[in-house]
Amino acid sequence: MDMVLPMTRPRPPRAGILALAFLFMATACASVRFKRDTQTSGTFRSSGWAFTIGSIDLPKPAIDIARENASDANLPNLEVETVLITPYLGWFDWILDLVSVRYARITGTWGFDEE
């Protein structure tokens, strides 16, 4: 006796899997902006995004992306003045280590004052 099973179509990917795949593709976004105030000095702003899953930052922590991005310009006397990492929950920050997207921004000065 032969048994005939109904044909089933493969299920399309769920929205959660697609969102997770998009987050993996969108990791490591970074930007940097330099503004010249004088011939030898100015200000900068650098930012970076990172995806965190299970306490692992992909591809690396957002603050490291922002700092390395500014450092790659090889400008003299680069000094960071402000740092912003968001979201930040203080003691409850461990919740964000499960799954989250983090943004970091650093601003500061570079160069030498003309005196």
N, C-alpha and C positions, 0 to 999 in steps of 0.2 A: 504494500500500500504506500503510494507516494503522497507525500505531504507538500502542499503548495503554500509557501509563505508569501504574504503580501509584500510588494516592493516598497521600500521606504526611501525617501529622499534624505540626503545628508542635511542636518540642521545648519542653518546659517549661523555665523558667529554672533554671539550675544553682544549687546551694546557695551557691557562692562569690559569684555575682552578687547573690543575695538578702542574703547577709551584708554585702557591700559597700554595698548600698543601705540596709540598716539602720544601718550605721555613719555614712553620710552624714546620715541622719535624726536620729541620736542625737548629732550634734556640737553643741557649744556648750552643753552642760548646765552649769549653774552653781548654786551655793548660797552663802548668806551667813548668819552667825549673830552676833548682837551680845548681849553680856551686860553689864548695868550693875552696876558695883561700888559706885559712889557716885552722887550726883545729877548729877555732871558728868563722870564717867569710867567706863571699863569696858574690856572686851576684845572682840575680834572674831576670827572665823575665816571665811575665804572660800575657795571652791574652784572649779575649772573643768576641763572636759574638752575635748579637741580631737582631731580626726582628722588624721593626717599621711600624705600620699601624695606621693611624689616631691619631698620637701623643702618642700612647701606645706602649711601648717597651715590647716585648715578649721574654722571661719571665720577664726580667728586663733590665735596661740599660746596654750596653756592658761594660762600665767602672766599674759598680758595680760587674759584673761577674768576670772581671779581678782582681779587688781588693780583692774580697772575696776568689777567688781561691788562691791567694798568701797568704792571711791571714790564711787560713785553715791549712797551714803547721806548724803553731805555732813556727816559728823561732824567736829568740830574736832580738830585735832592728831592725825590718824591716823598711827600709826607702825607699820611692819612690823617684826616681830622675828624670825620664822622663815619660811623658804621651803622647800617640798618639791616637787620635780618628779620624777615617776616614770613610766615607767622611765627610768633614767639609767645609761648604760654607759661613761661617761668618754670615752676616746679612740675607742672603738668605737660611739659614739653615732650616727655616720653611718649605721649599719645600720638604726636606727630611723627615719631620714629616708625610707627607701624606702616602708614601710607600717607604721603603728603608731597606737596610741591613747595619748595622753598625759594625765596627771592632774597638776594643780598645786594646792597648798594654801598659803595664807599665813595667819599668825596674828600678832596684835599688840595694841596698846592704842590707845585713843582718849580724847580729852577732857583735862581738867585736874585735877590733884590738889587736893583741898580742904586748904589749909594756913592 
